[in-house]
Amino acid sequence: MTANVSRNEELQGLGKKSVSSEKQIERQRKCCKLDQRPLCGRCWLGVAITTDGYGLSAPDLQPVCRQFWPFCGFARVHCRQVTELPTIISCQTRKDTNFRPATLADFDLLRLWQEGPHVSRWWGREDPFDEEDLADPRVSRWIVSLEQRSFAYMQDYAVHGWGEHHFAFLPEGSRGIDQYIGETEMIGKGHGTAFIRQRMAEMFSRGVPVVATDPHPENLRAIAVYQKAGFQIAGTVQQTKWGLVLPMVARSN
């Protein structure tokens, strides 16, 4: 949803107070990237604000009082109230990524992606899936695209029904996720964190209590992305039939 001028003017009037702490102001001397940074862990509204002339980045927006975000349900839930507020100068909607079900027609594309060293190191080079895999009701497989350009693969699965699965201790209805960015030029631009958050929000909205993931403990880039998306480490490194994993979970609030 894109905020209109009248909404911006209304918010400017509401947010007259500025943060007085010099330490906070110094910490906030950074540019807000409207096209890449979300408001908070599960909100897709990009916002630029200023405190005594300085820009604030997305993490600094989290404390904004929830009453100032009537058009953003996630912000009302996840942003806590504070006594001092910055002045809002502009708003912009983040473009969501698109998820479409993977089909056998995507097989060659996924195999090409999995041959890339940045994917094969962690994912392996085995064939992506076959008809039997696609028919498995426990797993949903997705091609992720932005502005009609496919750039990543993601799958989410029921954590129960696999025998001795390392996430079997999670509540009924929990889902696990695996994903990778296939197009190398899309790496390092915030797209991974963004589409993971978007998919998590969709699952949480359907009543999924916990979303889990299990990166290789040496895959530090993936671990950092998951932590930005709201995951926390949930135990020690484990050896499983799928390989060495570091359990991580994110819970619905």
Steps between C-alpha positions, in 0.01 A plus 500: 500500500649837404435781746350806333594862562224563752610196701859626496388843616295341776797295616728802491263680730486208740875446518619845610727376779863426413744271674704712739781258578820596315606137512181392325536772239858397429394136468230605256730683254433266214292499185170314487492284184134510411524234232680243716421543869174400674360682800534204733530123494160441342401834348542591134457877527824690427518830685747787494511714814722771635622602844661845503574458131645152510354194329413183688544146370231234528609345833467842665136517393392207715431704817258734323173510694251257351219757500676683218467205263123445461549377143755232595370202696841339553644825635216532750589157633878506489602861573511605862393834642755767598466852634709682241430479128686613190340714232387297202581660166401238243356154453537240228373147448752220454446280194415147606652199334276246329478130583367256244491121537800327343423256217695253288540784250735666752725195523771625261511845661538353848766255387692790345475696824612201706811465285616843614773473766317735737208254504663160450731547799201489733219347295674231298471421130229234511196544278260760646187279507286263298127440458483298821665781694259756357206284606620478863240695705750563779711735285412822316757604238522853366672702230566848639492797264523877516345710225436181298864390522560160662802512728460254788357168615322440831325205658305469821404170655316342791754417772295196607451180307866433417582257780779620725527853367709752694203741509245242614496661846333814363124561540256337260462703183856637503680533167863477395651705217793463260596744228775644287551787259595362161580824317836621635438867424204492741720395794597751767219745426253404771279285276555182702397656829204666328345195337561283807320756717217524249449124490523478880233768534270306267549179699449671834181659368370147426561393860843337471641524856872460422714522187833317516810480285824305521800655322841336499691647798774626267255685276546829683330709230181296526506507880530880496209528256281278719583704808402820316175330403421427866641151557684401816740212554309218670755249619840368407640379170356159409595224260187389312429280200485824302845603621641729768247766606456791738134510617336843488139598571269800472175508696171669421426783744 
